[in-house]
């Protein structure tokens, strides 16, 4: 994955999944 323009989207998706998993585990 050497597409600098895609990294912001990838990081955003990863952060969203992390938050969802954190909330799911917290609840």
Steps between C-alpha positions, in 0.01 A plus 500: 500500500717782374220741419547812718161635395323193637666506842261763648202286400665182629587663833146639529346157439743339745418763763126452444530121534713545813239728656216262411689204648587701812135603549379145437743361756422781744127439476 
